[in-house]
């Protein structure tokens, strides 16, 4: 489990703080370590890379990643947009609104690749050593790594950074990882050893120790910067890009460090190709789109189905100066959903939640609003083998049966297919009369009776009211039809749209009835699941925004964490997915298995894009001749 940025605003939604494992690692009897050699006796292994399941893709002598162009030209600029505002460059604090790409200069001892879902590789280290029981791990650090200010990185910086997250990281992170480390020893300037407690999950140990971003201790000491406070400058790091200029709430420019230590590293060949990355800020997506059409920025990731389907009819596109493209996305689909705030008593009744969910007509929305571009979210791992399907397998039953016996789960979970969202008709937004009757019956059973005015009240005379928290005006066209259906059911529903800063604060404080949330899972779920779903993170988690407290879920998560084979992992995740869906704390929205992008024809990219990263800021490149042609045509300056 490694610390990750706490907050990022995107064109489509506000993404919650994320702290997933970079790639969880386990050495078990079945694990195969590519390029590993035995050192310091039979009980110690030294290797350049780890994989929990099977061989890593790349050996120790690899020259470059398979998906990059090793001869990609360097130079030029790529420009993108971001929504809202920013007042900080610290993604790891809950104070302030962090700037886009604020961690672009950060690097860790270990790194992953975009074509190896389970592999993790030495980057700031040359090799790592560990015993077969993974009681400890030693990282042999490179001696040529420097920070952006030219000072060398040493083991002292690694230790400082690791402790920084343990001491000043957000509460939900510290609450989960506290007690994982028994000792950290600096052996010499370029060697550091982490010793784990028995409490530390085996599969998480190497990723936890080697995945923390490495910052300059001297810079923190000199500036007095804290991880739990906002910062007007990015942290001093070792990465390829540094901040060139900033204009708060308007523009950010990152420039490539000409003295970047890793330019010739095999894992970096063909990457970091742009000299500058410019970010332009806009109040909303429509304003950004108009600016893109005019050439104010040159690369757009399109998150509006309406704009994608109807907006891309403008001169620069029609004349061939702008390319519109769909690129396959091989990552785990994001389970974007409406979620209930379970801390509010009214939403603790599943009958009420189910009735509210029946009023969202995805089928009509997808046809009328999204132009058929999306698939419905059914699972927390949509589009993957980790999604629960059909009736439970024998392995799932083995996990679920004790929970049923103790009354923590309904017996139907052992025999039924996993819960799926209610299906409405695409003929119109209004659900059928049968759906209204079924939803109304659930509400009446829960004590919410319609009055003469059609509004539902309980015995105490309280009105059944629902506010949907949002920040993006482009989302209104989706929310308002949903609200109309809820009002027809007798629910006093309304849209509560606030600015970005207030949106962040309301979600953080639990001041909402319902809001949108994006559940971004990985191929190798582990201890990070506690941040999403565990009872102990419900009070202050930036991921468990629904405030879920469920003993059955708490009991299944360790089964996932302890899984030692892919088969065991899939089985345990199926059981967890099935259980989460049975609780019904969300109204599933949609996802799409492709990236929808548009860009001015001034960039090159590899023939094959890897499945786990589109990489437009990473391994695409600037084409000077194409850019000159656009300037000659008067399209760009």
C-alpha positions as CSV (number, residue, x, y, z in Angstrom):
1,X,0.0,0.0,0.0
2,X,1.6,3.2,-1.1
3,X,0.6,6.9,-0.5
4,X,-1.1,8.4,-3.6
5,X,-2.4,11.9,-4.3
6,X,-5.3,12.9,-2.1
7,X,-7.4,14.8,-4.6
8,X,-7.7,15.7,-8.3
9,X,-10.3,17.6,-10.2
10,X,-11.1,16.3,-13.7
11,X,-13.4,17.4,-16.5
12,X,-16.0,14.8,-15.7
13,X,-16.0,14.5,-11.9
14,X,-14.0,15.2,-8.8
15,X,-11.9,12.1,-8.0
16,X,-11.7,11.1,-4.4
17,X,-8.4,10.8,-2.6
18,X,-6.6,7.7,-3.6
19,X,-4.0,5.6,-1.8
20,X,-3.9,2.2,-3.6
21,X,-1.1,-0.2,-3.8
22,X,1.3,0.6,-6.6
23,X,1.5,-3.1,-7.2
24,X,1.1,-5.4,-4.2
25,X,4.0,-7.9,-4.0
26,X,4.2,-11.4,-2.5
27,X,6.9,-14.0,-2.5
28,X,5.1,-17.3,-2.0
29,X,5.9,-20.9,-3.0
30,X,4.2,-20.2,-6.4
31,X,5.8,-16.9,-7.1
32,X,8.4,-16.8,-9.9
33,X,10.9,-14.0,-9.9
34,X,12.3,-13.1,-13.3
35,X,16.0,-12.6,-13.3
36,X,16.4,-13.4,-9.6
37,X,19.6,-14.7,-8.3
38,X,20.4,-16.3,-4.9
39,X,22.7,-14.2,-2.7
40,X,23.9,-14.2,0.9
41,X,22.9,-17.9,1.2
42,X,20.0,-20.0,0.0
43,X,17.6,-18.1,2.3
44,X,18.1,-14.7,0.7
45,X,17.0,-13.7,-2.8
46,X,18.2,-10.7,-4.8
47,X,16.3,-9.5,-7.8
48,X,15.5,-6.5,-10.0
49,X,11.7,-7.0,-9.9
50,X,8.8,-8.7,-8.1
51,X,5.6,-10.2,-9.2
52,X,3.0,-11.7,-6.9
53,X,1.6,-13.9,-9.6
54,X,3.9,-15.5,-12.2
55,X,6.9,-14.0,-14.0
56,X,7.5,-10.3,-14.5
57,X,7.4,-9.1,-18.0
58,X,10.8,-7.5,-18.2
59,X,14.2,-9.0,-17.2
60,X,17.2,-7.3,-15.7
61,X,18.8,-6.6,-19.0
62,X,15.8,-5.0,-20.8
63,X,16.8,-2.0,-23.0
64,X,13.5,-0.2,-23.0
65,X,9.7,-0.9,-22.5
66,X,8.0,-2.7,-25.3
67,X,5.4,-0.1,-25.8
68,X,7.6,3.0,-26.2
69,X,9.4,4.4,-29.2
70,X,13.0,4.4,-28.1
71,X,13.8,7.0,-30.8
72,X,11.0,9.3,-30.0
73,X,12.0,12.9,-30.6
74,X,12.4,15.2,-27.6
75,X,11.0,18.7,-27.3
76,X,7.9,20.8,-27.8
77,X,4.9,21.3,-25.7
78,X,1.7,19.5,-25.0
79,X,-1.2,21.5,-23.4
80,X,-4.2,20.2,-21.6
81,X,-7.1,21.6,-19.5
82,X,-8.3,21.3,-15.9
83,X,-11.5,22.3,-14.3
84,X,-12.2,24.5,-11.3
85,X,-9.5,26.1,-9.2
86,X,-6.3,25.3,-7.3
87,X,-4.4,26.9,-4.4
88,X,-1.8,24.2,-3.5
89,X,0.7,21.8,-4.9
90,X,0.3,19.2,-2.1
91,X,-2.0,16.3,-3.2
92,X,-1.4,14.6,0.1
93,X,-3.2,17.1,2.4
94,X,-6.8,17.7,2.9
95,X,-6.1,21.4,3.1
96,X,-6.6,23.4,-0.1
97,X,-7.4,22.3,-3.6
98,X,-4.4,20.7,-5.3
99,X,-3.1,21.7,-8.7
100,X,-3.3,19.3,-11.7
101,X,-0.3,17.1,-12.1
102,X,1.1,18.2,-8.7
103,X,3.0,14.9,-8.3
104,X,4.4,14.9,-11.8
105,X,8.0,15.2,-10.3
106,X,7.6,12.5,-7.8
107,X,9.3,9.1,-8.0
108,X,9.6,6.0,-5.8
109,X,12.1,3.3,-5.2
110,X,9.9,0.9,-7.2
111,X,7.7,1.5,-10.2
112,X,5.2,-0.4,-12.4
113,X,4.7,-0.5,-16.1
114,X,1.7,-0.1,-18.4
115,X,1.8,-3.6,-19.7
116,X,2.4,-5.7,-16.6
117,X,-0.5,-5.6,-14.1
118,X,1.3,-7.5,-11.4
119,X,5.0,-6.6,-11.9
120,X,6.9,-4.1,-9.9
121,X,10.5,-3.0,-10.8
122,X,13.5,-1.4,-9.2
123,X,13.8,2.2,-10.3
124,X,15.6,4.3,-7.7
125,X,17.2,1.0,-6.7
126,X,19.4,-1.4,-8.6
127,X,18.2,-4.5,-6.8
128,X,16.3,-5.6,-3.7
129,X,17.0,-8.4,-1.3
130,X,14.7,-10.4,1.0
131,X,14.4,-13.7,2.8
132,X,11.8,-16.2,1.7
133,X,9.4,-15.3,4.5
134,X,9.6,-11.6,3.5
135,X,10.4,-10.6,7.1
136,X,12.5,-7.8,5.7
137,X,13.6,-6.2,2.5
138,X,16.7,-4.4,1.6
139,X,16.9,-1.8,-1.2
140,X,20.2,-1.3,-2.9
141,X,19.7,2.3,-4.0
142,X,21.3,3.8,-7.1
143,X,24.1,6.2,-6.5
144,X,23.3,8.5,-9.4
145,X,19.9,9.8,-8.4
146,X,19.6,13.5,-7.8
147,X,16.8,15.8,-6.8
148,X,15.7,18.7,-9.1
149,X,18.1,21.0,-7.3
150,X,21.0,18.7,-8.1
151,X,21.6,17.4,-4.7
152,X,22.1,13.6,-4.4
153,X,19.3,11.3,-3.1
154,X,20.4,9.0,-0.2
155,X,18.9,6.5,2.1
156,X,18.3,9.3,4.6
157,X,15.9,10.9,2.2
158,X,14.1,7.6,1.7
159,X,13.7,7.1,5.5
160,X,12.6,10.7,6.0
161,X,9.9,10.4,3.3
162,X,8.7,7.1,4.6
163,X,8.3,8.5,8.1
164,X,6.7,11.7,6.8
165,X,3.7,9.7,5.5
166,X,3.5,7.7,8.7
167,X,3.6,10.9,10.9
168,X,1.8,13.5,8.8
169,X,-0.1,11.5,6.2
170,X,-3.9,11.6,6.2
171,X,-5.6,9.7,9.0
172,X,-7.1,6.9,6.9
173,X,-3.7,6.0,5.5
174,X,-2.0,6.0,8.9
175,X,-4.8,4.1,10.5
176,X,-4.4,1.2,8.1
177,X,-0.6,0.9,7.9
178,X,0.4,1.7,11.5
179,X,2.0,-1.3,13.1
180,X,3.3,-2.7,9.7
181,X,6.9,-1.7,10.3
182,X,9.1,-3.1,13.1
183,X,12.3,-1.2,12.1
184,X,13.9,0.8,9.3
185,X,17.7,0.7,9.2
186,X,20.0,2.9,7.1
187,X,22.9,0.5,6.3
188,X,24.8,3.1,4.4
189,X,24.1,6.1,2.1
190,X,22.7,3.8,-0.6
191,X,21.3,0.9,1.3
192,X,18.2,0.7,3.5
193,X,16.4,-2.2,5.1
194,X,12.7,-2.4,6.2
195,X,11.8,-5.0,8.7
196,X,8.1,-5.9,9.0
197,X,5.9,-6.9,11.9
198,X,3.9,-10.1,11.6
199,X,0.8,-7.8,11.3
200,X,2.0,-6.5,7.9
201,X,0.1,-8.3,5.0
202,X,2.6,-10.4,3.1
203,X,1.4,-9.3,-0.4
204,X,1.7,-5.7,0.6
205,X,5.1,-5.6,2.1
206,X,7.4,-4.7,-0.7
207,X,5.0,-2.3,-2.3
208,X,4.4,-0.6,1.0
209,X,8.2,-0.2,1.7
210,X,9.2,0.7,-1.9
211,X,6.2,2.7,-3.1
212,X,6.5,5.8,-1.0
213,X,7.5,8.9,-3.0
214,X,11.0,10.1,-2.1
215,X,11.4,13.7,-1.2
216,X,14.4,15.8,-0.2
217,X,14.8,15.9,3.5
218,X,17.0,19.0,3.3
219,X,14.3,20.9,1.3
220,X,11.6,20.1,3.9
221,X,14.0,21.1,6.7
222,X,14.9,24.3,5.0
223,X,11.4,25.4,4.0
224,X,9.5,24.0,7.0
225,X,6.9,22.5,4.7
226,X,4.5,19.9,6.1
227,X,2.8,17.0,4.4
228,X,-0.5,17.8,6.2
229,X,-0.6,21.4,5.0
230,X,-1.1,23.1,1.7
231,X,2.0,24.2,-0.3
232,X,2.4,26.8,-2.9
233,X,5.3,24.9,-4.4
234,X,5.7,21.2,-5.4
235,X,7.8,19.1,-3.1
236,X,11.5,18.8,-4.0
237,X,11.6,15.4,-5.8
238,X,13.7,13.4,-8.3
239,X,11.4,13.3,-11.3
240,X,11.8,14.5,-14.9
241,X,9.5,17.6,-14.6
242,X,9.6,20.6,-12.4
243,X,7.3,23.6,-12.0
244,X,8.2,26.4,-14.4
245,X,5.5,28.8,-13.7
246,X,2.1,29.2,-12.1
247,X,-0.8,31.6,-12.2
248,X,-3.2,30.4,-9.5
249,X,-6.6,29.3,-10.9
250,X,-5.5,30.1,-14.4
251,X,-2.4,28.2,-15.7
252,X,0.4,25.9,-14.7
253,X,3.5,25.1,-16.7
254,X,5.8,22.2,-15.9
255,X,9.2,22.0,-17.7
256,X,11.5,19.0,-18.1
257,X,14.6,19.2,-16.0
258,X,17.5,19.3,-18.4
259,X,19.7,17.5,-15.8
260,X,17.2,14.8,-15.0
261,X,19.2,11.9,-13.6
262,X,17.0,9.1,-15.2
263,X,17.0,10.2,-18.8
264,X,19.0,7.1,-19.9
265,X,17.4,4.7,-17.5
266,X,16.0,1.7,-19.4
267,X,12.6,2.2,-17.8
268,X,12.6,5.9,-19.0
269,X,13.9,5.5,-22.6
270,X,11.2,6.8,-25.0
271,X,9.4,8.6,-22.2
272,X,9.2,12.2,-20.8
273,X,9.4,13.4,-24.4
274,X,7.9,16.9,-24.0
275,X,9.9,19.9,-22.9
276,X,6.8,21.5,-21.4
277,X,3.4,20.5,-20.2
278,X,1.0,23.4,-19.9
279,X,-2.3,23.2,-18.0
280,X,-5.0,25.7,-18.7
281,X,-7.8,26.1,-16.1
282,X,-11.5,26.7,-16.9
283,X,-14.7,27.1,-14.9
284,X,-16.5,24.3,-16.7
285,X,-16.1,21.7,-19.4
286,X,-18.0,23.6,-22.0
287,X,-15.8,26.7,-21.7
288,X,-12.8,24.4,-22.0
289,X,-14.2,22.8,-25.1
290,X,-14.7,26.1,-26.8
291,X,-11.1,27.0,-25.9
292,X,-9.9,23.7,-27.3
293,X,-11.7,24.3,-30.6
294,X,-9.9,27.6,-30.9
295,X,-6.5,26.1,-30.1
296,X,-6.0,27.5,-26.6
297,X,-4.8,24.1,-25.7
298,X,-4.0,21.1,-27.9
299,X,-5.0,17.8,-26.2
300,X,-8.4,17.0,-24.7
301,X,-9.6,13.9,-22.9
302,X,-13.3,14.1,-23.5
303,X,-15.6,13.1,-20.6
304,X,-18.8,14.5,-21.9
305,X,-20.9,12.1,-24.0
306,X,-23.0,14.9,-25.3
307,X,-19.9,16.9,-26.5
308,X,-18.3,13.7,-27.9
309,X,-21.5,12.8,-29.9
310,X,-22.6,16.2,-31.0
311,X,-19.8,18.8,-30.5
312,X,-17.1,17.5,-32.7
313,X,-18.2,19.3,-35.8
314,X,-16.0,22.4,-36.1
315,X,-13.7,23.7,-38.8
316,X,-10.3,22.5,-37.4
317,X,-11.7,19.0,-37.0
318,X,-13.4,19.0,-40.4
319,X,-10.3,20.3,-42.1
320,X,-8.2,17.5,-40.6
321,X,-6.2,19.6,-38.2
322,X,-7.7,18.0,-35.1
323,X,-7.9,14.2,-34.7
324,X,-10.8,12.6,-32.8
325,X,-10.0,9.1,-31.6
326,X,-11.1,6.2,-29.3
327,X,-8.3,4.3,-27.6
328,X,-9.0,1.0,-25.9
329,X,-8.8,1.1,-22.1
330,X,-7.6,-2.1,-20.5
331,X,-7.7,-1.0,-16.9
332,X,-10.4,-2.0,-14.4
333,X,-13.5,0.0,-15.3
334,X,-14.3,2.8,-12.8
335,X,-17.5,2.0,-11.0
336,X,-19.0,5.5,-11.1
337,X,-22.1,5.7,-9.0
338,X,-24.4,7.7,-6.9
339,X,-23.8,6.9,-3.2
340,X,-25.9,7.4,-0.1
341,X,-24.5,8.9,3.1
342,X,-25.2,6.0,5.5
343,X,-24.6,8.1,8.5
344,X,-28.0,9.7,7.9
345,X,-30.7,7.6,9.5
346,X,-33.1,7.8,6.6
347,X,-30.6,6.1,4.2
348,X,-29.8,3.3,6.6
349,X,-33.0,1.5,5.4
350,X,-32.2,-0.6,2.4
351,X,-35.8,-0.5,1.3
352,X,-35.6,3.3,1.0
353,X,-32.2,3.1,-0.9
354,X,-33.6,0.5,-3.3
355,X,-36.7,2.6,-4.1
356,X,-34.5,5.7,-4.7
357,X,-32.3,3.6,-7.0
358,X,-35.2,2.4,-9.1
359,X,-35.9,5.9,-10.2
360,X,-32.7,6.4,-12.0
361,X,-33.3,5.4,-15.7
362,X,-29.9,4.5,-17.0
363,X,-31.4,2.9,-20.2
364,X,-33.1,6.2,-21.2
365,X,-30.1,8.3,-20.1
366,X,-27.7,6.2,-22.1
367,X,-29.9,6.4,-25.2
368,X,-31.1,10.0,-25.0
369,X,-28.3,11.8,-23.1
370,X,-25.2,9.6,-23.7
371,X,-25.8,8.5,-27.3
372,X,-25.3,4.9,-26.3
373,X,-21.6,5.5,-25.4
374,X,-21.7,3.9,-22.0
375,X,-22.1,0.5,-20.3
376,X,-24.0,0.1,-17.0
377,X,-21.9,-0.5,-13.9
378,X,-22.9,-3.8,-12.4
379,X,-19.8,-4.6,-10.3
380,X,-17.0,-2.8,-8.4
381,X,-14.6,-4.4,-10.9
382,X,-16.5,-3.9,-14.2
383,X,-15.2,-5.5,-17.3
384,X,-12.8,-7.9,-15.6
385,X,-12.7,-11.5,-14.3
386,X,-12.9,-10.1,-10.7
387,X,-16.5,-9.2,-11.2
388,X,-18.9,-11.6,-9.5
389,X,-21.2,-13.5,-11.9
390,X,-23.8,-16.2,-11.7
391,X,-24.4,-18.1,-8.5
392,X,-21.6,-18.4,-6.0
393,X,-18.8,-20.9,-6.6
394,X,-17.9,-23.5,-4.0
395,X,-15.0,-21.3,-2.9
396,X,-17.3,-18.2,-2.5
397,X,-19.8,-20.2,-0.5
398,X,-17.0,-21.3,1.8
399,X,-16.3,-17.6,2.5
400,X,-19.9,-16.5,2.7
401,X,-21.5,-19.4,4.6
402,X,-20.1,-18.5,8.1
403,X,-21.3,-14.9,7.6
404,X,-24.8,-16.2,6.7
405,X,-24.7,-18.6,9.7
406,X,-24.0,-15.7,12.0
407,X,-26.8,-13.6,10.6
408,X,-24.5,-11.1,9.0
409,X,-25.7,-11.9,5.4
410,X,-29.0,-13.1,4.1
411,X,-29.0,-16.7,3.1
412,X,-30.1,-15.8,-0.5
413,X,-26.5,-14.6,-1.2
414,X,-25.5,-18.3,-1.3
415,X,-27.9,-19.2,-4.1
416,X,-28.8,-16.1,-6.0
417,X,-26.9,-14.3,-8.7
418,X,-25.3,-11.0,-7.6
419,X,-27.5,-7.9,-7.2
420,X,-27.9,-5.8,-10.4
421,X,-29.4,-2.4,-10.8
422,X,-33.1,-2.1,-11.7
423,X,-33.7,-2.0,-15.5
424,X,-36.0,0.6,-16.9
425,X,-37.2,1.3,-20.4
426,X,-35.3,3.5,-22.8
427,X,-38.6,4.7,-24.4
428,X,-38.8,7.6,-21.9
429,X,-37.2,8.9,-18.8
430,X,-40.3,8.1,-16.6
431,X,-40.2,4.6,-15.1
432,X,-43.1,2.3,-15.8
433,X,-46.2,2.3,-13.5
434,X,-45.1,-1.1,-12.3
435,X,-41.7,0.3,-11.2
436,X,-43.4,3.2,-9.4
437,X,-45.8,0.8,-7.6
438,X,-42.8,-1.5,-6.6
439,X,-40.8,1.5,-5.4
440,X,-43.8,3.0,-3.6
441,X,-44.5,-0.3,-1.8
442,X,-40.9,-0.4,-0.5
443,X,-41.2,3.1,0.8
444,X,-44.6,2.4,2.5
445,X,-43.2,-0.7,4.0
446,X,-40.4,1.5,5.4
447,X,-42.9,3.9,6.9
448,X,-42.9,6.6,4.2
449,X,-46.6,7.3,3.3
450,X,-47.7,9.7,0.6
451,X,-50.0,12.6,1.8
452,X,-52.7,14.4,-0.1
453,X,-50.0,16.6,-1.6
454,X,-48.2,13.5,-2.9
455,X,-45.2,14.1,-0.6
456,X,-44.1,11.1,1.5
457,X,-43.8,11.5,5.3
458,X,-43.2,9.3,8.2
459,X,-45.2,9.0,11.4
460,X,-43.3,11.9,12.9
461,X,-44.4,14.1,10.0
462,X,-40.9,14.3,8.6
463,X,-40.7,14.7,4.8
464,X,-38.6,12.2,2.7
465,X,-36.2,14.7,1.2
466,X,-33.0,14.0,-0.8
467,X,-30.4,16.5,-1.9
468,X,-27.9,15.5,-4.6
469,X,-24.6,17.2,-4.2
470,X,-22.8,18.2,-7.4
471,X,-20.3,20.8,-8.6
472,X,-20.4,20.5,-12.4
473,X,-23.2,22.3,-14.3
474,X,-22.8,19.8,-17.2
475,X,-24.1,17.1,-14.8
476,X,-27.4,18.9,-14.4
477,X,-28.9,17.4,-17.6
478,X,-28.4,13.9,-16.0
479,X,-29.5,14.8,-12.5
480,X,-32.6,16.8,-13.3
481,X,-34.5,13.9,-15.0
482,X,-33.6,11.7,-12.1
483,X,-34.9,14.3,-9.7
484,X,-38.1,14.6,-11.6
485,X,-38.7,10.8,-11.3
486,X,-38.0,11.0,-7.5
487,X,-40.4,13.9,-7.1
488,X,-43.1,11.9,-9.0
489,X,-42.5,9.1,-6.4
490,X,-43.2,11.6,-3.6
491,X,-39.6,12.3,-2.6
492,X,-38.7,15.9,-2.2
493,X,-35.5,15.7,-4.2
494,X,-33.4,18.6,-5.4
495,X,-30.0,19.4,-6.8
496,X,-27.5,21.1,-4.5
497,X,-24.8,22.4,-6.9
498,X,-21.9,24.2,-5.2
499,X,-18.5,25.4,-6.3
500,X,-15.5,23.0,-6.4
501,X,-14.1,24.0,-3.0
502,X,-17.4,23.6,-1.2
503,X,-18.0,20.3,-3.0
504,X,-14.7,19.0,-1.6
505,X,-15.5,20.3,1.9
506,X,-19.1,18.9,2.0
507,X,-18.0,15.4,0.9
508,X,-15.1,15.5,3.4
509,X,-17.5,16.5,6.2
510,X,-20.2,14.1,5.3
511,X,-22.6,17.0,4.6
512,X,-24.7,15.4,1.9
513,X,-27.5,12.9,1.2
514,X,-26.3,11.7,-2.1
515,X,-23.3,12.4,-4.4
516,X,-21.4,10.9,-7.2
517,X,-18.4,8.7,-6.3
518,X,-15.9,6.8,-8.5
519,X,-14.8,3.4,-7.2
520,X,-11.4,2.8,-8.9
521,X,-10.2,-0.7,-8.1
522,X,-7.1,-2.5,-9.3
523,X,-6.3,-5.9,-10.7
524,X,-4.7,-6.9,-7.4
525,X,-6.9,-5.7,-4.5
526,X,-5.3,-5.7,-1.1
527,X,-5.2,-3.7,2.1
528,X,-6.3,-0.6,0.3
529,X,-9.8,-2.0,0.3
530,X,-10.0,-0.9,3.9
531,X,-9.9,2.7,2.8
532,X,-12.8,2.1,0.5
533,X,-15.0,-0.2,2.5
534,X,-13.8,-0.9,6.1
535,X,-15.8,0.2,9.2
536,X,-12.7,1.6,10.7
537,X,-12.3,4.2,7.9
538,X,-16.0,5.2,7.8
539,X,-15.6,8.3,10.0
540,X,-12.9,10.2,8.0
541,X,-12.0,8.3,4.8
542,X,-11.7,10.2,1.6
543,X,-12.8,6.9,-0.2
544,X,-15.4,5.4,2.2
545,X,-17.5,8.5,1.5
546,X,-20.7,6.5,2.0
547,X,-19.6,5.8,5.6
548,X,-20.1,2.1,5.2
549,X,-19.9,0.0,8.4
550,X,-20.6,-3.6,7.8
551,X,-19.1,-6.5,9.7
552,X,-19.5,-9.0,6.8
553,X,-17.4,-6.7,4.6
554,X,-14.8,-6.3,7.4
555,X,-14.5,-10.1,7.6
556,X,-14.1,-10.7,3.9
557,X,-11.5,-8.0,3.2
558,X,-8.7,-10.0,5.1
559,X,-9.6,-13.0,2.9
560,X,-8.8,-10.9,-0.1
561,X,-5.6,-9.5,1.5
562,X,-4.4,-13.0,2.4
563,X,-5.0,-14.5,-1.0
564,X,-1.8,-16.2,-2.3
565,X,-2.9,-17.3,-5.8
566,X,-4.8,-15.7,-8.6
567,X,-7.5,-18.2,-8.1
568,X,-7.8,-17.5,-4.4
569,X,-7.8,-13.7,-5.2
570,X,-10.5,-14.0,-7.7
571,X,-12.7,-16.1,-5.5
572,X,-12.4,-13.8,-2.5
573,X,-13.0,-10.7,-4.6
574,X,-16.0,-12.3,-6.1
575,X,-17.4,-12.9,-2.6
576,X,-16.6,-9.3,-1.6
577,X,-18.1,-7.9,-4.8
578,X,-21.2,-10.0,-4.3
579,X,-21.5,-8.8,-0.7
580,X,-21.0,-5.1,-1.5
581,X,-23.6,-5.2,-4.2
582,X,-26.1,-6.9,-1.8
583,X,-25.8,-4.0,0.6
584,X,-27.0,-1.5,-2.0
585,X,-25.3,1.7,-0.8
586,X,-24.9,3.0,-4.3
587,X,-27.0,3.6,-7.5
588,X,-24.7,2.4,-10.3
589,X,-24.1,4.9,-13.1
590,X,-21.9,4.0,-16.1
591,X,-18.4,3.4,-17.5
592,X,-16.8,3.0,-20.9
593,X,-14.0,0.7,-21.9
594,X,-12.3,3.3,-24.2
595,X,-10.5,6.6,-23.8
596,X,-12.2,9.3,-25.9
597,X,-9.6,11.9,-26.9
598,X,-9.1,14.7,-29.4
599,X,-5.9,16.5,-30.2
600,X,-4.4,18.8,-32.7
601,X,-2.4,16.8,-35.3
602,X,1.0,17.7,-33.9
603,X,1.9,14.6,-31.9
604,X,3.2,11.1,-32.5
605,X,2.4,8.0,-30.5
606,X,3.5,4.3,-30.5
607,X,1.6,2.0,-32.9
608,X,0.2,0.0,-30.0
609,X,-1.0,1.7,-26.8
610,X,-0.4,-0.5,-23.8
611,X,-3.6,-1.7,-21.9
612,X,-3.0,0.0,-18.6
613,X,-2.1,3.6,-19.6
614,X,-3.0,5.8,-22.5
615,X,0.3,7.6,-21.8
616,X,-0.3,10.8,-23.7
617,X,1.8,12.8,-21.2
618,X,4.3,9.9,-20.9
619,X,5.3,8.3,-24.1
620,X,3.7,10.3,-26.8
621,X,5.9,12.9,-28.5
622,X,5.9,16.3,-30.2
623,X,6.2,16.4,-34.0
624,X,7.8,19.7,-35.0
625,X,7.0,19.4,-38.7
626,X,3.3,18.8,-38.1
627,X,3.2,21.7,-35.6
628,X,4.8,24.0,-38.2
629,X,2.2,22.9,-40.8
630,X,-0.5,23.9,-38.3
631,X,1.1,27.3,-37.8
632,X,1.5,27.8,-41.6
633,X,-2.2,27.1,-42.0
634,X,-3.0,29.7,-39.3
635,X,-4.5,27.1,-37.1
636,X,-2.1,27.5,-34.2
637,X,0.4,30.2,-33.3
